Amino acid sequence: PALSFVGILFFGKRLPKKGAELGIAAVGIAFVLALATGAAWLDHRDNFDFEGGEAAAVVVDDATGTTTGPVADEVALTAEEGDEKKEDGAVHPYVGVQNNTQWLQTGGVEFGAGILVDGLSVMMIFVVTVVSLLVHVYSTDYVDGDRRYTHFFAFLSLFTASMLFFVLSDNLLQMIVGWELVGVCSFVLIGHWWEEKPNSDAALKAFLTNRVGDVGLLIGVSTLFFAAGGGKTFDTVKINEAIVQGTVGHTALVVAAACLMAAVMSKSGQFILHTWLPDAMAGPTPVSALIHAATMVVAGIFLVARLYPVFFEGMQIGGSSINLLATVGAVTLVFGGLLAFVQDDIKKVLAYSTVSQLGYMVMALGVGAWTAAIFHLFTHAFFKANL
């Protein structure tokens, strides 16, 4: 999709379908690759072997949940213990596939670029590519005759590419880039019909509200960078491992979790930073489907899922279900559902429905139900896109 964005931008108007065919083809290929990646991951998981005496300590799926609770006390299993767990049929962690390379080195700190493939990222790339492909196809007629038809498909492709980049990232720096690109694309597409002031106002509102959360994101990421076992790393796997092993101070985790929570509240429409999301319906309906189902708003949920040990330890989720994450989610789900009752515009009803459903996901993560939250993210993406 990133390549199709460039192609549509420069050559779209010269193509028979004004660039739509390029976008559909690119996302279609991405969908096939997502299926292949999923099959490869399942094969890797089913044939995974604890060997070499190394700790089965890589946080996968992603360091987070079993039927009894987070895997914080399971990720340090030795190879022998892992084999025993496997033979007993108990839940055990699976090692994700991480591939990265050094990008630059300065001040003794290495900055890498890479991807992380595990159950969470495989599920996300499937959701993103399926919904985006359907949105691309539907949009060919929906925006037919629009004066910025080619422009629309170019940014639809970039939107998809940005979300894929975000969910496949293995470090926080890359995640920030994907996070911001998703925000920029939403700004452009929400304000697609910018000639009408309400539309341009809605785009600005979404953009500025999310900048509030971005302050928390930057502070939270910086805190984790310096606190993760003194290693000065942005690598999400290493950060999660350090937290599980108890080498990160509790105060740092509290600060990081609180700051990242602000980012989640803005991006995923949680009370009190939810106000931009209903107005975001000002954009073309296919864009609303993509934003509410597979991109943008679920980025915050994914952030919590990927860095769940930060929230689990920082907010002491294991000790009590009454914490900031669960409380914000609970308030949002009730608040959003009630507001949906008093709307007289079907798109606003769906918007507040999304706010409420995101509240369910956040609350589930807040009470330790990681698997339930991610399962709901998966199902919600499809039924909301259909609606």
Residue, then its C-alpha position, 0 to 999 in steps of 0.5 A: p500500500a505504501l508503494s501504491f500511495v506513491g504510484i497513485l499520487f504521481f501517476g493515478k490520473r493517467l490510469p483508466k480508473k484514476g488510481a483506484e485499481l492500483g490501490i485495490a491491487a496493492v491491498g489485495i496483495a497485502f491481504v494475500l501476504a497477511l494470509a501467508t504470514g498467518a499460516a507461517w505463524l501457525d506452523h511456527r507456533d504448532n512446531f515450536d520447540f523449547e530447546g537450547g536451555e534458553a528461557a522461554a521468556v520472550v513475551v508473545d501473544d503478547a506477554t499477556g494473558t492466559t485463562t488464569g491471568p497474565v503470563a508474567d510468571e510464566v515467561a521465565l520458564t526454563a526449557e525443561e519447565g516449558d516442555e513439562k507445560k507443553e506435555d501437560g497441555a497447559v498454556h505456555p508462551y510462544v516465541g515471536v519472530q523478530n527481525n531487525t537491523q541496526w539503523l544508527q548508533t549514537g552515544g552508545v545507544e543503538f537504534g534499530a528498525g525491524i518487525l515483530v510477528d506474533g499472534l497479536s500482529v498476525m491478527m491485526i494485519f489480517v483485520v487491517t487488510v481485509v477491511s481495507l480491501l473491502v473499503h477500497v472496492y466499495s469506494t470505487d462507486y461511493v466517491d465516483g465522480d468526486r473531484r479528488y477521486t485520485h487523491f482519496f485513493a492515494f491517502l486510503s492506501l497510505f492509511t492502510a500502509s501506516m497501520l500495517f507499519f504500526v502493528l508490525s513494528d518491533n520498537l517504540l520509535q517505529m510505532i510512534v512513526g506509524w501512530e503519527l502517520v495514521g493521525v495525518c491520514s485521518f486528518v486528510l480523509i476526514g476533511h476530504w470535502w474541506e470546502e464545507k466548514p463543518n468538515s474541515d473543523a472536524a478534521l482539525k478537531a481530530f488532529l488537535t485532540n490527538r496531539v494532546g494524547d501524543v504528549g503523553l505518548l512521547i513522555g511515556v516512551s521516553t520514560l520506558f527508554f531510560a527505565a527499561g533495565g537501564g538498557k536504554t532501548f526502544d525494543t518492545v520485547k526487551i522492555n516487556e522482558a525487563i518488566v516481567q523480570g522486575t528490573v524496572g522501577h515501579t515509579a517509572l512504570v506508574v508514570a509510563a502507564a499514566c502517560l501512555m493512557a493519555a495517548v490511548m484516551s485520545k487515539s481510541g476515543q476514551f472519555i474525556l478525549h472522545t469528542w473528536l470521534p463522532d465529528a470524524m463522521a464528516g468524512p466519506t462513509p468508507v473512511s469512517a468504516l476504516i477509521h472505526a473498524a481497522t485503523m486509527v481508533v484501534a491503534g490505542i488498544f493495540l498499544v496497550a496490548r503490545l505493552y501490556p506488562v507496562f500497564f499490568e505492573g504500573m496500574q497493578i491490574g493483578g491486585s485490583s480491577i479498580n484501576l485507571l485503565a478499567t475505570v476509564g473504559a467502564v465510564t466510556l462504555v456506559f457514557g458512549g452507549l447512553l449518548a448513542f440513544v439521543q442521536d438523530d443521525i445514524k452515523k452519529v449513533l454508530a460513532y458513539s457505538t464505536v466509543s462504547q465498544l472501545g470502552y469495552m476493550v479498554m475495560a477488559l484490558g484493565v481487568g486482566a482479560w487480555t484475550a477477551a479484549i483482543f477478541h472483541l477488537f477482532t469481531h468489532a472490526f468486522f461488524k462495525a465496518n459492515l454497519 
